[in-house]
Amino acid sequence: MFFRPEFGWRLLLPVVGAVGMALSSAAADRSPVLRVGLMSDTHVNCDLRSCERTRLALETFRREHVDVVAHLGDLANFHWPEAFRNYRRTLDAVYPDRNTGPRFLYAWGNHDSIDYSRRQQKDRQMDRSAAFAVMKEIIGIDHELAFETEIGGYAFLGFPETVTDVCSWKEFERRVAAACARHPGKPGFVLHHPPPRNTCDRSEKGCCATSRTIFNRHPQVVALSGHLHTTVLNERSIWQGEFTEVQTSCLYNWLAEAEGSKPQARSGWGVTVMDVYDDRLEFRRFDVRDPAERCRERRWAVPLPFVPSQAS
């Protein structure tokens, strides 16, 4: 599903639907090289019941036999250590054997370092490295705040929401470029909580302009993001122009404010499963309350290798 904001939002079902499903039919007997579960914005807290949607998401990933689970930020509602313990309890309940389950990757979101005791104050942000150290120890994360790892022959890079907490933007681009160069012809997956600006739906404000500028120079990039609290039914949550951006759903209730109207309650129950093939990416969408794939007839498919001039 490809979108170019300079032309306005357009749903290209004749192209994407036909191409995506044709690719799937032609290779129906093939298994993906890698299967990645995408989740974001779980916003769990000190009440174990806040992890119910997370548990359902993990059970979806277990049922789908994913190799990797990527959490794209705002795991906790605030930096509240008990929330991380509840997440770990939930994780252990679904995947009791840490040695046989999927690899877990985490992109740091802004809520993950908000000091609960100062949550109403302007200076509520903790030192991100110190907050991550607590999260890392409790959950058992095997990477740093910024990381690069190779899984199944594909590069995965993760960065905290505020990239400059760990490196300069110049260094950020160097790492992205180097990973792409080491894996020619393959997508380079970049986990970053906020999406690049002016890509997917609602990314016009409060999203990352600098990452957009950098990714424009690296068409191999597949940016995986959260932050916007969208739903799996939003067809504008995938964008392709100079590179590819995918926005996964949230697992949380919140109040959405529309200009000129009262805030309205919203509820997110969606996750995405990304199937990586040699010649394409396919994205399958799920509501964690129901095992059936949503929008199967409009499954998102990205042909590989990606050629920017062919993006619609």
C-alpha positions in Angstrom: 0.0 0.0 0.0 1.9 3.0 -1.2 1.2 6.7 -0.4 2.8 9.9 -1.4 1.6 12.9 0.7 2.6 15.4 -2.0 -0.3 13.9 -4.1 -2.6 13.6 -1.1 -3.7 10.3 0.5 -4.7 7.8 -2.0 -5.8 4.2 -1.7 -4.4 2.2 -4.6 -6.3 -1.0 -4.4 -6.0 -2.0 -8.1 -2.2 -1.9 -7.8 -1.5 -3.0 -4.3 -4.4 -5.4 -3.8 -3.7 -7.2 -7.1 0.0 -7.2 -6.9 0.1 -8.1 -3.2 -2.3 -11.0 -3.6 -0.8 -12.2 -6.8 2.6 -12.4 -5.1 1.0 -14.3 -2.3 -0.7 -16.8 -4.6 2.4 -17.4 -6.7 4.4 -18.3 -3.6 1.7 -19.9 -1.5 3.8 -23.0 -1.0 6.8 -21.0 0.3 7.5 -20.1 3.9 8.9 -16.7 4.8 12.6 -16.4 5.5 11.7 -14.4 8.7 8.5 -13.6 10.5 8.4 -10.5 12.8 5.6 -9.5 15.2 5.1 -5.8 15.5 3.5 -4.2 18.6 3.6 -0.7 20.1 2.2 1.6 22.7 1.1 -0.9 25.3 1.3 1.7 28.1 1.2 -0.9 30.8 1.2 0.2 34.5 1.5 -1.1 38.0 -1.8 -3.0 37.7 -1.2 -6.5 36.1 -4.6 -6.1 34.4 -3.1 -3.4 32.2 -1.1 -6.2 30.5 -4.1 -8.0 29.2 -3.8 -6.7 25.7 -0.1 -7.3 25.7 -0.8 -10.9 26.7 -3.2 -11.3 23.8 -0.7 -9.8 21.4 2.0 -12.2 22.6 -0.4 -15.1 22.2 -1.1 -13.9 18.7 2.7 -13.9 17.9 3.1 -17.3 19.5 0.2 -18.7 17.4 1.8 -17.2 14.3 5.2 -18.6 15.1 7.1 -15.3 14.8 10.9 -15.4 15.0 11.2 -11.8 16.3 9.0 -9.5 18.4 9.6 -5.8 17.9 8.1 -3.5 20.5 8.1 -0.1 19.0 8.0 2.1 22.1 5.9 3.3 25.0 5.9 -0.1 26.7 5.0 1.5 30.1 2.5 4.3 30.6 5.2 6.0 32.8 8.6 5.0 34.0 7.1 2.9 36.8 9.3 -0.1 37.6 6.4 -2.3 38.6 4.9 -1.9 35.1 8.1 -3.6 33.7 7.7 -6.4 36.2 4.2 -6.9 35.1 5.3 -7.0 31.5 7.9 -9.6 32.4 5.4 -11.7 34.2 3.1 -11.6 31.2 6.0 -12.4 28.9 6.9 -15.4 31.0 3.3 -16.7 31.1 3.2 -16.8 27.3 6.8 -17.7 26.6 7.9 -19.7 29.7 11.1 -20.9 28.0 13.3 -17.9 27.2 15.7 -20.0 25.2 13.1 -21.3 22.7 10.9 -18.3 22.1 11.4 -15.4 19.6 14.1 -12.7 19.8 12.7 -9.5 21.5 13.8 -6.1 20.4 12.7 -2.8 22.0 12.6 0.8 20.7 12.5 3.3 23.5 9.5 5.7 23.6 8.9 9.0 25.4 6.6 7.5 28.0 9.2 4.9 29.0 11.3 7.5 30.8 8.6 9.7 32.3 9.1 9.8 36.1 5.7 8.8 37.5 6.3 11.0 40.6 6.7 14.0 38.3 4.3 13.0 35.6 2.4 16.3 35.8 5.5 18.5 35.7 7.3 20.0 32.8 10.6 18.4 33.9 9.1 14.9 34.2 11.6 13.2 31.9 14.3 11.0 33.6 17.7 10.4 32.2 17.0 7.9 29.4 20.0 5.8 30.0 19.3 5.4 33.7 15.6 4.6 33.0 16.5 2.1 30.3 19.0 0.4 32.6 16.1 -0.4 35.0 13.9 -1.6 32.2 16.7 -3.7 30.7 17.4 -5.5 34.0 13.8 -6.2 34.9 12.7 -7.4 31.5 15.9 -9.0 30.5 16.7 -7.1 27.3 19.8 -8.3 25.5 20.6 -5.0 23.7 21.4 -1.4 24.5 19.3 1.8 24.1 20.6 2.0 20.6 21.5 -1.3 18.9 22.2 -3.1 15.7 21.8 -6.8 15.2 21.5 -9.3 12.4 18.7 -11.8 12.4 18.2 -14.3 9.6 20.5 -12.4 7.4 18.7 -9.1 7.8 19.8 -5.9 9.7 17.7 -4.5 12.5 18.7 -1.2 14.0 17.0 0.4 17.0 17.2 3.9 18.4 15.5 5.7 21.3 12.9 8.4 20.5 15.4 11.1 21.1 18.2 9.9 18.9 20.7 12.5 20.2 20.6 10.8 23.6 22.9 8.2 22.2 24.5 9.6 19.0 24.6 12.6 16.6 22.3 12.5 13.6 25.5 12.2 11.5 26.4 9.0 13.3 22.8 7.8 13.0 23.0 8.1 9.3 26.4 6.4 9.2 25.0 3.4 11.1 22.0 3.2 8.8 24.2 3.5 5.6 26.7 0.9 6.9 24.0 -1.6 7.7 22.4 -1.2 4.2 25.8 -1.5 2.6 26.4 -4.8 4.4 23.1 -6.2 3.2 22.8 -5.1 -0.5 19.5 -5.7 -2.1 17.8 -6.4 1.3 15.7 -4.2 3.5 17.3 -2.6 6.5 14.8 -2.4 9.3 15.0 0.6 11.6 13.0 0.6 14.8 12.2 4.1 16.0 9.1 5.1 18.0 8.1 8.2 16.1 7.5 7.8 12.4 9.4 10.0 9.9 7.4 13.2 9.2 4.9 13.4 6.3 4.8 9.7 5.6 2.0 7.7 7.2 -1.3 9.1 8.4 -1.1 11.9 11.0 2.6 12.2 10.8 2.5 15.8 9.7 3.1 17.1 13.2 5.1 15.8 16.2 7.1 13.3 14.1 10.7 13.2 13.0 11.7 15.5 10.2 15.4 14.6 10.5 14.9 10.8 10.1 12.8 11.6 7.0 15.6 13.6 5.4 18.1 10.8 6.2 15.9 7.9 5.1 15.2 9.7 1.8 18.8 8.9 0.9 18.6 5.2 1.7 15.8 3.4 -0.2 16.6 0.1 1.5 15.2 1.4 4.8 12.0 0.0 6.2 11.1 2.2 9.1 9.0 0.5 11.8 7.2 2.9 14.1 4.5 3.4 16.7 3.6 6.6 18.6 0.5 7.7 16.7 -2.0 5.3 18.2 -3.5 4.2 14.9 -5.5 1.0 14.2 -4.9 -2.0 12.1 -7.8 -0.9 9.9 -6.1 2.4 8.9 -4.9 1.9 5.3 -2.7 4.9 5.5 -0.5 3.3 8.1 1.9 2.1 5.4 3.7 4.5 3.1 6.3 4.2 0.4 8.1 7.0 -1.4 11.9 7.3 -1.2 11.8 4.5 1.4 9.2 2.5 3.2 7.4 3.4 6.5 5.1 1.1 8.5 3.1 2.3 11.4 1.8 -0.5 13.7 -1.3 -0.2 15.9 -1.4 0.6 19.6 -2.7 -1.6 22.5 -4.3 1.0 24.7 -7.3 3.2 25.4 -6.8 7.0 25.1 -8.6 10.2 24.3 -8.3 11.5 20.8 -8.7 15.2 20.2 -10.1 16.5 16.9 -9.9 20.2 16.2 -13.1 21.9 17.2 -14.6 18.9 19.0 -14.5 17.2 22.4 -12.0 14.4 23.0 -13.4 11.0 22.0 -12.4 7.7 23.5 -10.4 5.4 21.3 -9.3 1.8 21.9 -6.5 -0.1 20.2 -6.3 -3.9 19.9 -4.1 -4.3 16.8 -0.8 -5.9 16.0 1.0 -6.6 12.7 2.9 -9.6 11.5 5.6 -8.9 8.9 6.5 -11.8 6.7 9.9 -11.4 5.1 10.4 -13.2 1.8 13.4 -13.0 -0.6 11.3 -11.0 -3.1 8.8 -9.2 -0.9 7.5 -8.1 2.5 3.9 -9.0 3.4 2.1 -7.4 6.4 -0.7 -9.2 8.0 -3.0 -7.3 10.5 -4.7 -8.8 13.5 -7.1 -7.7 16.2 -5.7 -9.6 19.3 -9.2 -10.5 20.4 -9.8 -12.6 17.2 -7.4 -15.1 15.6 -8.5 -14.3 12.0 -6.4 -12.0 9.9 -8.0 -8.6 9.3 -8.3 -7.1 5.8 -6.8 -10.2 4.2 -8.1 -9.1 0.8 -6.1 -5.9 1.2 -2.9 -7.4 2.6 0.0 -5.0 2.3 2.8 -6.2 0.1 6.1 -4.5 -0.7 8.1 -6.0 -3.6 11.8 -6.4 -3.1 14.3 -5.0 -3.9 12.6 -1.7 -3.6 13.0 0.7 -6.5 12.0 4.3 -5.6 11.0 5.2 -9.1 8.4 2.4 -9.1 6.6 3.7 -5.9 3.1 4.9 -6.6 
